[in-house]
């Protein structure tokens, strides 16, 4: 039986899935949005300081792989939060959110919680995680820190199957790894490299000195590598909790 996060949607609105259904934005609406931008602070969004392009795999079906674009906000040295989009275009769709924690924080999590997280060490040392248009030399110190972090990524819009709206429950995503089903499809990497005029192989060689701590290798993250089992979200109908009447 399929879980809710694995079920394919029913009949969709017409179109190729590249944009959600709806009328084009009117000139009046554009003017309202421009005016709002001038007076509103948008403080949380302005704290996003990095654009990371990498890849993600669905936990319940790792043959489904997507290119992702993370816009990163570092809250402190041990915690980052990312808005994840399907591209870096102006019409990009917000497809999920990823939280990133240091090894120090990860080791405080209960074992069952750790199983929902993935490590970033392989992504970085393999050259899959990269900052488009940013110098590798400038990013190197940050990459050394990120190689010792873990992420929890919920995909809320499964655009890879043609969903024109964010349908159903979120899907848990995993990171690429250097073994069997965790390998990223070469065609995905090739397209990314051509777009940004980079070489993933060259990035990998330039990061040969990035070390991976033993705690990453021994953690409960990337649990599928130990168990050959993924995670899928299901939605169940339940009785609502009763609220006491107001006096």
Buried (B, 14 or more C-beta within 10 A) or exposed (E): EEBBBBBEEEEBEEEEBEEEEEEEEEEEEEEEEEEEEEEEEEEEEEEBEBBBBBBBBBBBEBEBBBBBBBBBBBEEEBBBBBBBBBBBEEEBBEBBBBBBBBBEEBEEBEEEEBBBBBBBBBBBBBBBBBBBEEEBEEBEEBBBBBBBBBBBBBBBBBBBEEBBBBBBBBBBBBBBBEEEBBBBEEEBBEEBBEEBEBEBEEBBEBBEEBEBEEBBEEBBBBBBBEEEEBBBBEEEEEEEEEEEEEE
